Amino acid sequence: MNLPEPTADDSEAKTAGLEVVSDITRERLSAIASKVRGAGDLGLRAFRLTESNFRSAVNADPTDLFDFRESTLHDGEQVMDAIAAELCLKEGVALDAPWDRYQAGGAPVVSADGVAVVLSLDITDEVVSDALALGARVVVFLEDGFAGADAVKANAVTNAKNFGITRKSV
């Protein structure tokens, strides 16, 4: 892990467009991976600390007694891999744990270390049943995907409980 230490203004790294020291490390690792047979198949993930993808009561306007917004996600474009990484991290999955990618009822799912994250804003009974069938110990759904689908959410709760799977929605 590197702190976002800026590169020196007169350095070759800065001239090459590398703004922080960790960019140098990432470039070096990418160069090595391109020369080692099979290394490119293993993947390289780099993370930067940013604000959460989700709204928080901690950051809410104190003048609002209740927050009745329909979405738990921040406004703006959603980067699903960033959401998956945040939720896996919150569930205790190590940053270097390999990800498996699946489809559940046509919805993308990222699974790592027994945690499956369903990355859909339109959750159906088929999405739920396929996600639970993956055999993860924890399945996390985006709460926004259950909007207007109370029966689907109720069925998800019941079916997860019947399979002994922890179901969460955020």
C-alpha positions in Angstrom: 0.0 0.0 0.0 1.3 3.4 -0.9 0.1 6.8 0.2 -0.7 9.3 -2.6 2.7 10.9 -2.4 3.2 13.2 -5.4 6.1 12.7 -7.7 8.7 15.4 -7.9 8.0 18.2 -10.5 11.3 17.7 -12.2 11.3 13.9 -12.3 11.1 11.5 -15.2 8.0 10.0 -13.6 6.1 13.4 -13.6 7.2 13.9 -17.3 5.8 10.5 -18.1 2.4 11.5 -16.6 2.8 9.6 -13.4 1.3 11.9 -10.7 1.9 9.9 -7.6 4.6 7.4 -6.5 2.0 4.5 -6.4 1.5 5.1 -10.2 5.2 4.2 -10.7 4.7 1.0 -8.8 1.6 0.1 -10.8 3.5 0.8 -14.1 6.4 -1.4 -13.0 4.1 -4.3 -12.0 2.3 -4.0 -15.3 5.5 -4.0 -17.3 6.7 -7.2 -15.4 3.3 -8.9 -15.9 3.5 -8.2 -19.7 6.9 -10.1 -19.8 6.1 -13.1 -17.6 4.3 -15.9 -19.3 0.8 -16.3 -17.8 1.1 -13.3 -15.5 -1.4 -11.3 -17.5 -4.0 -14.0 -16.9 -3.7 -13.4 -13.1 -4.8 -9.8 -13.3 -3.6 -6.7 -11.5 -6.0 -4.6 -9.4 -5.1 -1.2 -8.0 -7.3 0.6 -5.5 -7.5 4.2 -4.5 -9.3 5.4 -1.4 -12.3 7.5 -2.3 -15.7 8.2 -0.8 -18.2 5.4 -0.5 -20.5 4.6 -3.3 -23.4 4.6 -0.8 -25.2 7.4 1.0 -24.5 7.6 4.7 -26.5 8.9 7.6 -23.2 10.3 8.9 -23.0 12.6 5.8 -26.7 13.5 5.8 -27.9 17.0 6.1 -28.7 17.5 9.8 -31.6 19.8 8.9 -33.4 16.9 7.3 -35.3 14.8 9.9 -35.8 11.9 7.5 -34.1 11.0 4.2 -36.7 9.7 1.8 -34.5 9.4 -1.3 -35.3 6.3 -3.3 -31.6 5.3 -3.8 -29.0 4.1 -1.4 -26.3 4.8 -4.0 -24.7 8.2 -4.5 -26.0 10.2 -7.5 -24.0 9.9 -10.7 -22.5 7.2 -12.7 -22.1 3.9 -10.9 -18.9 1.9 -11.5 -20.0 -1.6 -10.6 -16.5 -3.0 -10.0 -15.9 -0.2 -7.5 -19.2 -1.1 -5.8 -18.2 -4.8 -5.8 -14.8 -4.0 -4.3 -16.3 -1.8 -1.6 -18.9 -4.4 -0.6 -16.3 -7.3 -0.6 -14.0 -5.2 1.6 -16.9 -4.5 4.0 -17.6 -8.2 4.2 -14.0 -8.9 5.2 -12.7 -10.2 1.8 -9.0 -9.5 1.3 -8.1 -7.1 -1.4 -6.0 -9.7 -3.1 -8.7 -12.4 -3.1 -9.4 -13.6 -6.6 -12.7 -12.7 -8.1 -15.0 -15.1 -10.0 -17.6 -13.6 -12.3 -21.0 -15.1 -12.9 -24.4 -14.3 -14.3 -27.5 -14.8 -12.1 -30.7 -14.4 -14.1 -28.7 -12.2 -16.5 -27.3 -10.0 -13.7 -23.6 -9.8 -13.2 -22.2 -11.3 -9.9 -18.8 -10.9 -8.4 -17.8 -13.7 -6.0 -14.8 -13.8 -3.7 -14.0 -15.8 -0.6 -17.5 -17.0 0.0 -19.1 -13.6 -0.7 -21.3 -13.0 -3.8 -22.2 -9.4 -4.8 -25.1 -9.1 -7.2 -24.5 -6.0 -9.3 -28.0 -5.4 -10.6 -30.4 -2.5 -10.2 -33.3 -4.7 -11.4 -33.6 -7.8 -9.2 -36.1 -10.5 -10.1 -36.9 -13.9 -8.6 -34.7 -15.5 -11.2 -31.7 -13.3 -10.2 -32.3 -14.2 -6.6 -32.6 -17.9 -7.1 -29.5 -18.1 -9.4 -27.5 -16.0 -7.0 -28.4 -18.2 -4.1 -27.5 -21.3 -6.1 -23.9 -20.1 -6.4 -23.3 -21.5 -2.9 -21.8 -18.4 -1.3 -22.1 -18.1 2.4 -23.1 -14.4 2.0 -25.0 -12.9 -0.9 -25.2 -9.1 -1.1 -27.8 -7.3 -3.2 -28.1 -3.7 -4.0 -31.2 -2.3 -2.2 -31.9 -0.1 -5.2 -32.5 -3.3 -7.2 -35.5 -4.2 -5.1 -37.3 -0.9 -5.7 -40.9 -1.6 -6.4 -40.4 -5.4 -5.9 -41.3 -6.0 -2.3 -42.5 -9.6 -3.0 -39.1 -10.4 -4.7 -37.3 -9.0 -1.6 -39.5 -11.0 0.8 -38.9 -14.2 -1.2 -35.1 -13.5 -1.2 -35.1 -13.2 2.6 -37.1 -16.5 3.0 -35.1 -18.5 0.4 -31.8 -17.3 1.7 -32.8 -18.3 5.2 -34.0 -21.7 4.0 -30.6 -22.3 2.3 -28.7 -21.2 5.4 -27.2 -18.2 3.4 -26.7 -14.8 4.9 -28.6 -12.3 2.6 -27.8 -8.7 2.9 -28.9 -5.6 0.9 -27.2 -2.3 0.9 
